[in-house]
Amino acid sequence: MEAGTVFPPQTFQVTRADLVRYAGASGDFNPIHWSDRVATSVGLPGVIAHGMLTMALAGQAVACWVGGTAAIVEYTTRFANPVVVPDDDKGTEIVVSGVVKRVGEDGVTQIDITATCNGEKILGAAKALVRA
């Protein structure tokens, strides 16, 4: 890997069924992740995916690019925008791409990550430090 290396985008489909499974696995049963009525009552455009689920999908993309989770030294991000998941069989798509920002003398490489949904950035300041 060298600075400027671009990784192929990865696309993840997220459906309401995925949100139910994630809620069960994480214990996060906040109704904004399954009830349109509650989500809209608090000002959201509809049911949204768990932030940690979107972060995990981006992390999964990084792991794929670098050959596994063991290579990831650090991974950070901020949540920029919610991922609205419609109540249909298709759901929505999250697209994750990345580019090598720098390669340190210690062998630690910084990958800047971009995650979007419907063309809108959903993660901000997302980066992973990996050991190649």
Accessible surface in RSA format (square Angstrom, percent):
REM  Atomic radii and reference values for relative SASA: ProtOr
REM  Chains: A
REM  Algorithm: Lee & Richards
REM  Probe-radius: 1.40
REM  Slices: 20
REM RES _ NUM      All-atoms   Total-Side   Main-Chain    Non-polar    All polar
REM                ABS   REL    ABS   REL    ABS   REL    ABS   REL    ABS   REL
RES MET A   1    94.40  48.9  26.11  17.3  68.29 162.6  33.32  28.3  61.08  80.9
RES GLU A   2   126.33  72.5 125.31  94.8   1.02   2.4  39.42  76.3  86.90  71.0
RES ALA A   3    65.54  60.3  43.91  67.8  21.64  49.2  44.27  62.3  21.28  56.4
RES GLY A   4    47.87  59.0   0.00   N/A  47.87  59.0  32.18  88.3  15.69  35.1
RES THR A   5    43.51  30.9  34.33  34.8   9.17  21.9  36.56  49.1   6.94  10.5
RES VAL A   6   108.76  71.6  84.14  76.2  24.62  59.3  84.14  73.1  24.62  66.8
RES PHE A   7    16.63   8.3  15.96   9.9   0.68   1.8  16.47  10.0   0.16   0.5
RES PRO A   8    91.40  66.6  84.70  77.2   6.70  24.3  90.94  75.1   0.45   2.8
RES PRO A   9    88.61  64.6  68.73  62.7  19.88  72.3  68.73  56.7  19.88 123.6
RES GLN A  10    36.97  20.7  32.93  24.1   4.04   9.6  21.76  46.3  15.20  11.5
RES THR A  11    78.86  56.1  47.56  48.2  31.30  74.6  27.34  36.7  51.52  77.9
RES PHE A  12    26.37  13.2  23.08  14.3   3.29   8.6  26.37  16.0   0.00   0.0
RES GLN A  13    79.92  44.7  57.50  42.0  22.42  53.4  44.26  94.2  35.66  27.0
RES VAL A  14     2.84   1.9   2.84   2.6   0.00   0.0   2.84   2.5   0.00   0.0
RES THR A  15    25.68  18.3  25.68  26.0   0.00   0.0  21.66  29.1   4.02   6.1
RES ARG A  16    37.10  15.6  36.35  18.5   0.76   1.8  24.31  33.2  12.79   7.8
RES ALA A  17    49.97  45.9  40.73  62.9   9.25  21.0  46.46  65.4   3.51   9.3
RES ASP A  18    40.19  28.2  36.99  36.8   3.20   7.6  13.17  31.0  27.02  27.0
RES LEU A  19     1.82   1.0   0.78   0.6   1.04   2.6   1.09   0.8   0.73   2.0
RES VAL A  20    96.22  63.3  90.44  81.9   5.78  13.9  93.47  81.2   2.75   7.4
RES ARG A  21   150.94  63.4 138.90  70.8  12.04  28.7  78.16 106.8  72.78  44.1
RES TYR A  22    50.74  23.7  46.65  26.5   4.09  10.6  34.38  25.8  16.35  20.2
RES ALA A  23     5.85   5.4   5.85   9.0   0.00   0.0   5.85   8.2   0.00   0.0
RES GLY A  24    49.78  61.4   0.00   N/A  49.78  61.4  25.57  70.2  24.20  54.2
RES ALA A  25    92.78  85.3  47.64  73.5  45.14 102.7  59.31  83.5  33.47  88.7
RES SER A  26    56.80  48.0  15.79  21.1  41.01  94.5  26.35  56.1  30.45  42.7
RES GLY A  27    49.29  60.8   0.00   N/A  49.29  60.8  24.37  66.9  24.92  55.8
RES ASP A  28    55.86  39.1  49.19  49.0   6.67  15.8  22.72  53.5  33.14  33.0
RES PHE A  29   123.61  61.8 111.49  69.1  12.11  31.5 113.07  68.6  10.53  30.1
RES ASN A  30    66.33  45.7  57.43  55.5   8.91  21.4  14.08  33.9  52.26  50.5
RES PRO A  31    46.40  33.8  46.40  42.3   0.00   0.0  46.40  38.3   0.00   0.0
RES ILE A  32    33.73  19.2  33.73  25.1   0.00   0.0  33.73  24.3   0.00   0.0
RES HIS A  33    13.47   7.4  12.16   8.5   1.30   3.3   5.10   5.3   8.37   9.7
RES TRP A  34   138.45  55.6 122.12  59.1  16.33  38.3 119.39  63.7  19.07  30.9
RES SER A  35    12.35  10.4   7.63  10.2   4.73  10.9   7.08  15.1   5.27   7.4
RES ASP A  36    60.66  42.5  55.88  55.6   4.77  11.3  30.72  72.3  29.94  29.9
RES ARG A  37   182.24  76.5 170.55  86.9  11.69  27.8  84.16 115.0  98.08  59.4
RES VAL A  38    31.97  21.0  31.56  28.6   0.40   1.0  31.97  27.8   0.00   0.0
RES ALA A  39     0.00   0.0   0.00   0.0   0.00   0.0   0.00   0.0   0.00   0.0
RES THR A  40    74.25  52.8  57.75  58.5  16.50  39.3  42.57  57.2  31.68  47.9
RES SER A  41    88.35  74.7  46.11  61.5  42.24  97.3  47.23 100.6  41.11  57.6
RES VAL A  42    95.81  63.0  60.61  54.9  35.20  84.8  69.84  60.7  25.97  70.4
RES GLY A  43    68.13  84.0   0.00   N/A  68.13  84.0  35.77  98.2  32.36  72.5
RES LEU A  44    41.30  23.0  35.81  25.6   5.49  13.8  35.98  25.3   5.32  14.3
RES PRO A  45    96.66  70.4  58.97  53.8  37.69 137.0  71.47  59.0  25.19 156.6
RES GLY A  46     5.05   6.2   0.00   N/A   5.05   6.2   5.05  13.9   0.00   0.0
RES VAL A  47     0.09   0.1   0.00   0.0   0.09   0.2   0.00   0.0   0.09   0.3
RES ILE A  48    20.76  11.8  20.76  15.5   0.00   0.0  20.76  14.9   0.00   0.0
RES ALA A  49     4.51   4.1   0.07   0.1   4.44  10.1   0.07   0.1   4.44  11.8
RES HIS A  50     2.87   1.6   2.49   1.7   0.37   1.0   2.87   3.0   0.00   0.0
RES GLY A  51    29.00  35.8   0.00   N/A  29.00  35.8  17.53  48.1  11.47  25.7
RES MET A  52   111.28  57.6 108.01  71.5   3.27   7.8  94.39  80.2  16.90  22.4
RES LEU A  53    21.55  12.0  21.55  15.4   0.00   0.0  21.55  15.1   0.00   0.0
RES THR A  54     6.46   4.6   6.01   6.1   0.45   1.1   2.70   3.6   3.76   5.7
RES MET A  55    37.07  19.2  37.07  24.5   0.00   0.0  32.28  27.4   4.79   6.3
RES ALA A  56    54.44  50.1  38.89  60.0  15.55  35.4  48.99  69.0   5.45  14.4
RES LEU A  57    23.46  13.1  23.46  16.8   0.00   0.0  23.46  16.5   0.00   0.0
RES ALA A  58     0.13   0.1   0.13   0.2   0.00   0.0   0.13   0.2   0.00   0.0
RES GLY A  59    12.26  15.1   0.00   N/A  12.26  15.1  11.01  30.2   1.24   2.8
RES GLN A  60   103.97  58.1  95.25  69.6   8.72  20.8  34.88  74.2  69.09  52.4
RES ALA A  61     0.00   0.0   0.00   0.0   0.00   0.0   0.00   0.0   0.00   0.0
RES VAL A  62     0.97   0.6   0.97   0.9   0.00   0.0   0.97   0.8   0.00   0.0
RES ALA A  63    12.00  11.0  10.96  16.9   1.04   2.4  11.26  15.9   0.74   1.9
RES CYS A  64    87.09  65.9  59.54  66.4  27.54  64.7  20.17  51.1  66.92  72.2
RES TRP A  65    34.74  13.9   5.02   2.4  29.71  69.8  10.33   5.5  24.41  39.6
RES VAL A  66    25.27  16.6   0.58   0.5  24.69  59.5   6.20   5.4  19.08  51.7
RES GLY A  67    74.87  92.3   0.00   N/A  74.87  92.3  37.90 104.0  36.97  82.8
RES GLY A  68    27.59  34.0   0.00   N/A  27.59  34.0  26.54  72.8   1.05   2.3
RES THR A  69   104.73  74.5  93.52  94.8  11.21  26.7  62.25  83.6  42.47  64.2
RES ALA A  70   107.90  99.2  67.78 104.6  40.12  91.3  80.28 113.1  27.61  73.1
RES ALA A  71    19.65  18.1  12.56  19.4   7.09  16.1  18.12  25.5   1.53   4.1
RES ILE A  72    42.56  24.2  22.90  17.1  19.66  47.4  22.90  16.5  19.65  53.3
RES VAL A  73    80.95  53.3  47.62  43.1  33.32  80.3  53.23  46.3  27.72  75.2
RES GLU A  74    80.52  46.2  73.48  55.6   7.04  16.8  28.70  55.5  51.82  42.3
RES TYR A  75    47.69  22.3  28.41  16.2  19.28  50.2  28.51  21.4  19.18  23.6
RES THR A  76    55.50  39.5  53.55  54.3   1.94   4.6  51.12  68.7   4.37   6.6
RES THR A  77    25.48  18.1   0.47   0.5  25.01  59.6   1.90   2.6  23.59  35.7
RES ARG A  78   161.10  67.6 157.02  80.0   4.08   9.7  71.57  97.8  89.53  54.3
RES PHE A  79   109.23  54.6  80.32  49.7  28.91  75.2  80.40  48.7  28.82  82.5
RES ALA A  80    50.58  46.5  17.18  26.5  33.40  76.0  26.10  36.8  24.47  64.8
RES ASN A  81    54.79  37.8  45.96  44.4   8.83  21.3   2.75   6.6  52.04  50.3
RES PRO A  82    63.98  46.6  43.19  39.4  20.79  75.6  54.03  44.6   9.96  61.9
RES VAL A  83     3.72   2.4   1.69   1.5   2.03   4.9   2.21   1.9   1.51   4.1
RES VAL A  84    51.56  33.9  46.68  42.3   4.88  11.8  46.68  40.6   4.88  13.2
RES VAL A  85     0.10   0.1   0.00   0.0   0.10   0.2   0.00   0.0   0.10   0.3
RES PRO A  86    53.09  38.7  46.39  42.3   6.70  24.4  53.09  43.8   0.00   0.0
RES ASP A  87   109.75  76.9  79.40  79.0  30.35  71.8  12.84  30.2  96.91  96.6
RES ASP A  88    74.23  52.0  55.68  55.4  18.55  43.9  40.86  96.2  33.37  33.3
RES ASP A  89   149.13 104.5 122.24 121.7  26.89  63.6  42.68 100.5 106.44 106.2
RES LYS A  90   145.38  70.9 135.75  83.3   9.63  22.9  86.98  78.3  58.40  62.2
RES GLY A  91     7.12   8.8   0.00   N/A   7.12   8.8   0.00   0.0   7.12  15.9
RES THR A  92     8.71   6.2   4.32   4.4   4.39  10.5   5.95   8.0   2.76   4.2
RES GLU A  93    77.09  44.3  73.96  56.0   3.13   7.5  14.01  27.1  63.08  51.5
RES ILE A  94     0.21   0.1   0.21   0.2   0.00   0.0   0.21   0.1   0.00   0.0
RES VAL A  95    50.82  33.4  49.59  44.9   1.23   3.0  49.59  43.1   1.23   3.3
RES VAL A  96     0.22   0.1   0.22   0.2   0.00   0.0   0.22   0.2   0.00   0.0
RES SER A  97    33.84  28.6  33.74  45.0   0.10   0.2  15.72  33.5  18.12  25.4
RES GLY A  98     5.23   6.4   0.00   N/A   5.23   6.4   3.90  10.7   1.33   3.0
RES VAL A  99    54.77  36.0  54.77  49.6   0.00   0.0  54.77  47.6   0.00   0.0
RES VAL A 100     2.88   1.9   0.00   0.0   2.88   6.9   0.00   0.0   2.88   7.8
RES LYS A 101   124.21  60.6 107.50  66.0  16.71  39.8  54.59  49.1  69.62  74.2
RES ARG A 102   116.14  48.8 114.76  58.5   1.38   3.3  55.05  75.2  61.09  37.0
RES VAL A 103    70.35  46.3  41.11  37.2  29.24  70.5  41.11  35.7  29.24  79.3
RES GLY A 104    19.97  24.6   0.00   N/A  19.97  24.6  15.38  42.2   4.59  10.3
RES GLU A 105   192.89 110.7 147.52 111.6  45.37 108.0  69.94 135.3 122.95 100.4
RES ASP A 106   102.69  71.9  74.16  73.8  28.53  67.5  49.83 117.3  52.85  52.7
RES GLY A 107    32.08  39.6   0.00   N/A  32.08  39.6  29.44  80.8   2.64   5.9
RES VAL A 108    15.94  10.5  15.85  14.3   0.09   0.2  15.85  13.8   0.09   0.3
RES THR A 109     1.50   1.1   1.50   1.5   0.00   0.0   0.00   0.0   1.50   2.3
RES GLN A 110    20.99  11.7  20.99  15.3   0.00   0.0   0.00   0.0  20.99  15.9
RES ILE A 111     0.00   0.0   0.00   0.0   0.00   0.0   0.00   0.0   0.00   0.0
RES ASP A 112    42.38  29.7  41.21  41.0   1.17   2.8  19.09  44.9  23.29  23.2
RES ILE A 113     7.65   4.4   0.00   0.0   7.65  18.4   0.07   0.0   7.58  20.6
RES THR A 114    59.75  42.5  59.55  60.4   0.20   0.5  27.38  36.8  32.37  48.9
RES ALA A 115     0.30   0.3   0.30   0.5   0.00   0.0   0.30   0.4   0.00   0.0
RES THR A 116    31.72  22.6  31.56  32.0   0.16   0.4  19.32  26.0  12.39  18.7
RES CYS A 117     8.69   6.6   5.12   5.7   3.57   8.4   2.65   6.7   6.04   6.5
RES ASN A 118   136.00  93.8  92.38  89.3  43.62 105.0  40.57  97.6  95.43  92.2
RES GLY A 119    75.24  92.8   0.00   N/A  75.24  92.8  36.29  99.6  38.94  87.2
RES GLU A 120    91.89  52.8  86.94  65.8   4.96  11.8  32.91  63.6  58.99  48.2
RES LYS A 121   103.76  50.6  99.21  60.9   4.55  10.8  49.96  45.0  53.80  57.3
RES ILE A 122     3.37   1.9   1.94   1.4   1.43   3.4   1.94   1.4   1.43   3.9
RES LEU A 123     0.34   0.2   0.18   0.1   0.16   0.4   0.18   0.1   0.16   0.4
RES GLY A 124    10.40  12.8   0.00   N/A  10.40  12.8  10.40  28.5   0.00   0.0
RES ALA A 125    61.03  56.1  30.73  47.4  30.30  68.9  50.40  71.0  10.63  28.2
RES ALA A 126     6.85   6.3   0.02   0.0   6.83  15.5   0.02   0.0   6.83  18.1
RES LYS A 127    71.64  35.0  71.18  43.7   0.46   1.1  25.93  23.3  45.71  48.7
RES ALA A 128     0.41   0.4   0.20   0.3   0.21   0.5   0.41   0.6   0.00   0.0
RES LEU A 129    26.61  14.8  26.61  19.0   0.00   0.0  26.61  18.7   0.00   0.0
RES VAL A 130     0.03   0.0   0.03   0.0   0.00   0.0   0.03   0.0   0.00   0.0
RES ARG A 131   123.73  52.0 116.94  59.6   6.79  16.2  54.60  74.6  69.13  41.9
RES ALA A 132    97.65  89.8  32.92  50.8  64.72 147.2  64.81  91.3  32.83  87.0
END  Absolute sums over single chains surface
CHAIN  1 A     7028.8       5190.0       1838.8       4069.8       2959.1
END  Absolute sums over all chains
TOTAL          7028.8       5190.0       1838.8       4069.8       2959.1
